[in-house]
Amino acid sequence: QPGPLVSMFTAESLPFNGKTRRNDIYETLPGRIVLSYLAASRGDIPRDAALSVINVPERGIQRSLFTSQRTNLLSPDISGFPPASRRALIELSRELRMMNGLDPFSCIKYLRKKIGLDRYIKEYSASHATEGLDLYPILDILEEDARGHTTYADWCEHISIKRSAENNNPDDPKSGIRFLSFHSAKGLEFDTVIIIDAVEGTVPSARALARDNLEEERRMFYVALTRAARELYVLYAKEHCGRPAAPSRFIGEMSD
């Protein structure tokens, strides 16, 4: 995932290019939920953000009763709601007040483990398996992206700067380092290729491991390797997104 590198390159004013906005983690389902929850824990939010929060996970709160363009879930107006929805809104308000005093990194951890976002995203991915969705790793990326930001406003500024940098870097091979997926690198050649995050669960993906379907990912890894005309670097770390990581099994096959 290029996200951390984009942040680093932006901070150091290093030139890069590639249409990374196509993979904007903040526009994914997990990204929208996380940002909506953090906004809700700070106060007044638009109706669409409130609807992204109230039933994630499922609480049985009636969406149709949210008629105002903006709402405050920290102190919601529960008049007109049936008893079950009232109780759920009161509990949601309590959870959001807990998040209100936390930094973004801790908020995401609380959201994942205490509120149940991990389970929700796993179940959602499983129910949409035919579409090839594997959204759970995005939660790890979001959590790591939020690390070190002391306030919600600070993280939002970081997101805005990163998006601006991505949009302002043209897709011109002469303008800097290119960030490419294995698929988008097909048919191209470079003097130097650096493959990052070559760890189990990423290369191959957790979805491929779960389905025992490795051949396509092995083929794409080979495609990435063969883009290098002179120098090739394959990088992996002992930890990935804060967890112990093992080198990709494909690395051991490179000498075969």
C-alpha positions as CSV (number, residue, x, y, z in Angstrom):
1,Q,0.0,0.0,0.0
2,P,1.5,3.4,-1.0
3,G,-0.3,5.5,1.6
4,P,2.6,5.8,4.1
5,L,5.0,6.5,1.3
6,V,2.8,9.2,-0.1
7,S,2.7,10.9,3.3
8,M,6.5,10.7,3.6
9,F,7.1,11.9,0.1
10,T,4.7,14.8,0.7
11,A,6.3,15.8,4.0
12,E,9.8,15.8,2.4
13,S,8.7,17.5,-0.9
14,L,9.9,14.5,-2.9
15,P,8.4,14.2,-6.5
16,F,6.1,11.2,-7.1
17,N,3.3,10.3,-9.5
18,G,0.7,7.7,-10.2
19,K,-3.0,7.8,-9.9
20,T,-3.1,6.7,-6.3
21,R,-6.4,8.4,-5.7
22,R,-8.0,5.4,-7.4
23,N,-7.1,3.6,-4.2
24,D,-8.1,6.3,-1.8
25,I,-8.5,4.5,1.5
26,Y,-10.7,7.3,3.0
27,E,-13.3,6.7,0.2
28,T,-13.6,3.0,0.9
29,L,-16.4,1.7,3.1
30,P,-14.1,1.3,6.2
31,G,-12.7,4.8,5.5
32,R,-16.1,6.4,5.3
33,I,-17.3,4.7,8.5
34,V,-14.2,5.6,10.5
35,L,-14.2,9.2,9.4
36,S,-18.0,9.5,10.1
37,Y,-17.6,8.0,13.5
38,L,-14.7,10.4,14.4
39,A,-16.7,13.4,13.2
40,A,-19.8,12.2,15.1
41,S,-17.7,11.9,18.3
42,R,-16.8,15.6,17.9
43,G,-20.3,17.0,17.4
44,D,-22.7,18.1,14.7
45,I,-22.5,16.1,11.5
46,P,-24.4,15.9,8.2
47,R,-27.3,13.5,7.8
48,D,-25.4,11.2,5.4
49,A,-22.5,10.9,7.9
50,A,-25.0,10.1,10.7
51,L,-26.5,7.3,8.6
52,S,-23.0,5.8,8.1
53,V,-22.8,5.5,11.9
54,I,-26.1,4.6,13.4
55,N,-26.3,1.0,12.3
56,V,-22.6,0.1,12.1
57,P,-22.8,-2.4,13.7
58,E,-26.5,-3.1,13.4
59,R,-28.5,-1.4,16.1
60,G,-32.0,-1.5,14.7
61,I,-32.2,2.3,14.6
62,Q,-34.7,3.6,12.1
63,R,-33.0,5.6,9.4
64,S,-36.2,7.2,8.2
65,L,-36.6,9.1,11.5
66,F,-33.5,11.1,10.7
67,T,-35.0,13.9,8.7
68,S,-32.8,16.9,9.6
69,Q,-29.9,17.8,7.4
70,R,-27.6,17.8,10.4
71,T,-27.6,16.0,13.7
72,N,-25.6,15.7,16.9
73,L,-25.3,12.0,18.0
74,L,-23.5,13.1,21.2
75,S,-26.8,14.4,22.5
76,P,-29.5,13.1,20.1
77,D,-33.1,14.2,20.1
78,I,-34.8,10.8,20.8
79,S,-38.3,12.1,20.9
80,G,-40.4,10.3,18.3
81,F,-38.2,7.3,18.3
82,P,-39.6,3.9,19.4
83,P,-38.2,2.5,22.7
84,A,-35.7,0.1,21.1
85,S,-34.2,2.9,18.9
86,R,-34.1,5.2,21.9
87,R,-32.0,2.8,23.9
88,A,-29.7,2.1,21.0
89,L,-29.2,5.9,20.4
90,I,-28.4,6.4,24.1
91,E,-25.8,3.7,24.0
92,L,-24.3,5.0,20.8
93,S,-24.1,8.5,22.4
94,R,-22.2,7.0,25.3
95,E,-19.8,5.3,23.0
96,L,-19.2,8.5,21.0
97,R,-18.5,10.4,24.2
98,M,-15.9,7.8,25.1
99,M,-14.3,8.4,21.7
100,N,-14.4,12.2,22.1
101,G,-11.5,12.2,24.6
102,L,-9.3,9.9,22.5
103,D,-6.7,10.7,19.8
104,P,-7.6,9.3,16.3
105,F,-5.4,6.2,16.6
106,S,-7.0,5.2,19.9
107,C,-10.4,6.1,18.5
108,I,-10.0,3.6,15.7
109,K,-8.8,0.9,18.1
110,Y,-11.9,1.5,20.3
111,L,-14.1,1.5,17.2
112,R,-12.7,-1.8,16.0
113,K,-12.5,-3.7,19.3
114,K,-15.2,-2.2,21.6
115,I,-17.8,-1.1,19.2
116,G,-17.4,-4.0,16.8
117,L,-16.2,-2.6,13.5
118,D,-13.7,-5.5,12.9
119,R,-16.5,-8.0,13.1
120,Y,-18.8,-5.8,10.9
121,I,-16.2,-5.4,8.1
122,K,-15.3,-9.1,8.2
123,E,-19.0,-10.1,7.9
124,Y,-19.5,-7.5,5.1
125,S,-16.5,-8.8,3.2
126,A,-17.7,-12.4,3.5
127,S,-21.2,-11.6,2.3
128,H,-19.7,-9.8,-0.8
129,A,-17.0,-12.4,-1.5
130,T,-18.2,-12.9,-5.1
131,E,-17.2,-9.2,-5.8
132,G,-13.6,-9.9,-4.6
133,L,-13.9,-7.6,-1.6
134,D,-11.4,-7.9,1.1
135,L,-11.9,-4.7,3.2
136,Y,-10.4,-5.8,6.5
137,P,-6.8,-4.9,5.8
138,I,-7.9,-1.3,5.1
139,L,-8.7,-1.0,8.8
140,D,-5.1,-1.8,9.6
141,I,-3.9,0.8,7.1
142,L,-6.3,3.5,8.5
143,E,-5.2,2.7,12.1
144,E,-1.5,3.1,11.1
145,D,-2.2,6.2,9.1
146,A,-3.8,7.8,12.2
147,R,-0.9,7.0,14.5
148,G,0.9,10.0,15.8
149,H,-1.9,12.5,15.1
150,T,-3.0,14.0,18.4
151,T,-6.3,15.4,17.3
152,Y,-9.1,14.7,14.8
153,A,-8.4,18.1,13.2
154,D,-4.7,17.2,12.9
155,W,-5.5,13.9,11.1
156,C,-8.0,15.6,8.8
157,E,-5.4,18.1,7.8
158,H,-3.0,15.3,7.1
159,I,-5.6,13.6,4.9
160,S,-6.3,16.8,3.0
161,I,-2.6,17.5,2.4
162,K,-2.0,13.9,1.2
163,R,-5.0,14.0,-1.2
164,S,-3.9,17.4,-2.6
165,A,-0.4,16.1,-3.2
166,E,-1.7,13.0,-4.9
167,N,-4.0,15.1,-7.2
168,N,-1.2,17.6,-8.0
169,N,1.3,15.0,-9.1
170,P,0.8,14.2,-12.8
171,D,0.9,10.7,-14.1
172,D,4.2,11.5,-16.0
173,P,6.9,8.9,-15.8
174,K,9.6,11.7,-15.9
175,S,8.2,13.6,-12.9
176,G,9.3,11.4,-10.0
177,I,8.9,8.0,-8.4
178,R,5.9,6.1,-9.7
179,F,3.6,4.2,-7.4
180,L,2.0,1.3,-9.2
181,S,0.0,-1.8,-8.4
182,F,1.2,-5.1,-9.9
183,H,-1.7,-5.0,-12.3
184,S,-1.1,-1.4,-13.5
185,A,2.6,-2.2,-14.1
186,K,1.9,-4.8,-16.8
187,G,3.6,-4.0,-20.1
188,L,5.9,-1.4,-18.5
189,E,9.6,-1.5,-17.9
190,F,11.9,0.5,-15.5
191,D,15.6,0.6,-14.7
192,T,14.8,0.0,-11.0
193,V,11.8,-1.6,-9.4
194,I,11.1,-1.7,-5.6
195,I,8.4,-4.0,-4.4
196,I,7.2,-3.1,-0.9
197,D,5.2,-5.0,1.7
198,A,6.2,-8.4,0.5
199,V,4.7,-10.1,3.5
200,E,2.2,-12.9,4.0
201,G,-1.3,-11.5,4.0
202,T,-0.4,-8.8,1.5
203,V,1.6,-10.7,-1.1
204,P,-0.3,-13.0,-1.4
205,S,-3.4,-11.3,0.0
206,A,-5.3,-12.6,2.9
207,R,-8.3,-13.2,0.6
208,A,-6.2,-15.4,-1.7
209,L,-4.9,-17.4,1.3
210,A,-8.4,-17.9,2.6
211,R,-9.6,-19.2,-0.8
212,D,-6.5,-21.3,-1.4
213,N,-6.2,-19.4,-4.7
214,L,-2.6,-18.4,-5.1
215,E,-1.8,-18.9,-8.8
216,E,-3.1,-15.5,-10.0
217,E,-1.2,-13.7,-7.2
218,R,1.9,-15.7,-7.9
219,R,1.6,-14.7,-11.6
220,M,1.2,-11.0,-10.8
221,F,4.2,-11.1,-8.4
222,Y,6.2,-12.5,-11.3
223,V,4.9,-9.7,-13.6
224,A,6.1,-7.2,-11.0
225,L,9.6,-8.8,-10.7
226,T,10.1,-8.8,-14.5
227,R,9.4,-5.0,-14.8
228,A,13.0,-4.4,-13.7
229,A,15.6,-3.9,-16.4
230,R,18.6,-3.4,-14.1
231,E,17.9,-3.4,-10.4
232,L,15.2,-5.2,-8.3
233,Y,14.5,-4.7,-4.6
234,V,11.9,-6.8,-2.7
235,L,11.2,-5.4,0.7
236,Y,9.5,-6.9,3.7
237,A,9.4,-6.0,7.4
238,K,9.3,-8.0,10.6
239,E,6.2,-6.0,11.6
240,H,3.3,-4.9,9.3
241,C,0.6,-2.5,10.6
242,G,1.8,-3.1,14.1
243,R,1.8,-6.9,14.0
244,P,4.5,-9.5,13.5
245,A,4.9,-10.4,9.8
246,A,6.5,-13.2,7.8
247,P,8.2,-12.7,4.4
248,S,6.0,-13.6,1.4
249,R,6.3,-17.3,0.4
250,F,6.9,-16.0,-3.2
251,I,10.3,-14.6,-2.1
252,G,11.5,-18.1,-1.5
253,E,10.4,-19.2,-4.9
254,M,12.5,-16.5,-6.7
255,S,15.5,-18.7,-7.0
256,D,13.6,-21.6,-8.3
